[in-house]
Amino acid sequence: MDIIWLGHSCFLIRGKERTIITDPCHPDLGYHLGDPEADIVTLSHFHRGHSYTEGVANDPKQIKSAGEYEIGGTFITGIASFHDNKKGEVRGKNTIYVVEMDGMTLCHLGDLGHPLDSHLIEEIGDIGILFLPVGEVSTIPIDTAVEIVRQLEPAIVIPMHYKTEVFTGNLSPVGRFLEEMRIRELEAKSKLSITSSSLPGSTQTVVLSHG
């Protein structure tokens, strides 16, 4: 499996049989997707930074809400959550996606805006790779992000939804999260190539450069 960060919360996840794109972002945010092809696109919510399906080629199957989905041997579970800590009163709903493909389980938290309770932790289950929003402002604060890593104990954490040199909005940089995780130096990778047998035994953080 190859994982490439296209910017913001948008990743291209290329498995053996299927390619998924998560939360495609509008060019107004400063990222240009380059019309990537996908079989499946997941949308955590419908803000323009997370639902620019026009930027994805190949007419992919769109998954937009909570539920269980099976597409060509790829299993996806959408879990209902909120974009804020007031049950959606401020920013609305958010969908967490758990993806099973190539013998691995991935979890994309979208724009989660609140801590995970025991019910959500149970629904998410055991995961290998966690896509975690760390830019604060419009999602969870840093201390909550760190706590979620402790709760879920993924093999790999991939930060997303943070300030970069091209991002036009207001978010914190990834460095604040890395400091809280007590990670001193971390070189960004252009992509992550991973198999189920190569997942680390303890949690590692992988920062990707946006393509």
N, C-alpha and C positions, 0 to 999 in steps of 0.2 A: 504494500500500500504506500502511495505517495501522498503527502499532505503539503499543499502550497497555500500560503496566505496571500489573498488578493487585496487585503486591506480591510480595516474596521473589524467586523465580525464575519467577514466573507472568506471561506476557505474552499478550495478545490480538493476533494478527497477522491483519489483515483484508486479504486480497487481492481481486483482481477476481472470482475464481471461488470461492474457498474461504476459510474462516476457521479458523485454528489457535489452540489454547491450549496453552501449554507448562507443565508442572509445576504444576498447580493446587494451591494450598496450603490447608491446614485453617484454619478461623477461629480456632483456638486460638493461632495465631501472631500474631494481631492484625489481619490483613487480611480484608476481607469481599469476596468476588468479585462478589456481586450476581447470581448465576445467569446468567452470560453464555452465549450460544449459540455453538456451534462445530461445524464439520464433522469436525475432527480434533483429538485431544488427544495430546500426546506426554508420556511419563513417563520421566524419566532414571533414577529408582530409586523404591523403594516406601516410603520414609520418609514420615510423614504430612504433612510440609511440602511434598511434591512429587507426591503421588498422590491428591489429594482429588477424584476424578472425580465424586463425588456433587454437587459444586458447579458442574458444567458442564451446561447444558441442551442439548436437541436430540439426545440420544443419539449423541454423536460416535463416529467410528471411533477406537479406542484403539491407539496404537503404544507398545509396552512394552519393546522389545528391539532388539538389533542386527539389521540386515538391510536390504533394499531394498524400498521401498514406492512404489506409484503410486496416487494417489487423485484422480480427476477432473482430471488434468493437473498435479497437484502431486506432485513427486518428493521423497521423504524417504529419507535414508540414516542408519541407526542404526549407530554405531561403538562397539564395546566398549571400555570403560576401567574405571578403578577410583575408588572414593570415598576412597582413601587412598594413601599411597606405599609400601604393603607388599602390593601385589597383591590388595587386598580383604580382607586378614586382619582389619582393624580395623572397617571400615564397610561392606564389601561392594562390589558392582559398581556401575558408573555407565555410562549410555549417552549419548554425544555425538550430537546430531542435526544433520545438514546438510539444509537445506530449499531446494529450487529452486522458486520461484514468481514470477510477474510479471517474468520476465527477471532476477531477482536470486538470489543464493545467500546464505542465512543459516546461521549456526552457533550452536547453543545448547549450551554445554559442560556443563550440568547441574551436579552437585556434583563436578566433577573434583577429584581429590585428589593429583595428581602432575604433574610437568612433561610436556610433549609430546615424545616421541621422534620421530626422523625418519620412522618408519613411520606414526605417527598424523598427523603434519603432511602427509604425502603423501596419506593417506586423506581428510583434511579438504579439501585442495586450496585453490583460490582462492575467497575468500569476500568478500562485500560488507559484511555486517553480522554482528558478533560479539556474542553475549550472554555476558558474562564475570563469573564469581563473584569478588567482591573483598572479602568480609567476613572472610576468613581463618578461624580457629578450626576449622571442620569441612570446609574445602576448601583450596585452594592458598594459600600465603602471597603477600603483595603482590609480592615480587620475582619470583615465578614468574608471576603475572598480567601484570606488565609485560613479562616476557620473551616470553610468549605473544603479546602484541600485536605485539612486534617480529618474531616468527617468522611470524605469519600475515598481517601487514600488511593488515588489513581497512580498508575505506573508513570504516566507522563502528563504534565500540565503545560498547556499551550496558552499563554496570555493573549488576549484580544481586546478590542474596543478601548484603545488608549491613544493618547496624543502622539503623533509622529510629525516629521518635518513637512509632510504634505497635507496633513489633515486640517480641514478648515474650521472645525468646531472647537468646543471647549471641553477638554478632558485632561486628566492627569497623565504624565508619561509612565511608561512601564517601569522605570527605575524605582518608583515608590514601592511598587509591589515587590520587586526583587530585594529591596532593602528590608522589607518586613519579613521576607522569606530567608533573610540572611545569606543572600547570594551575592557575592562580591563582583565577580567578573563572569560574563556570559556572552560569547560571540554568537551573533544571529546567524541562523542557517537559511539558505535559499529555499530549502524544502526538507521535509522529514520523510525518509524512507524507512518503513518499519514492517516487521512481520510479528505474528503472535509469539514466535519463539525468541524474538530479540527484544521484547519488552523488558525493561529493567525490573529488578526485584524490589527496589525501593523508589519512592517518588523522585522524579527528575523533572526540572523545568526546562522547556525548550522554547527559545524565542526565535520566531521566524521573521525574516525580512520580507516586506510586501513585494510581490512580483508585479 
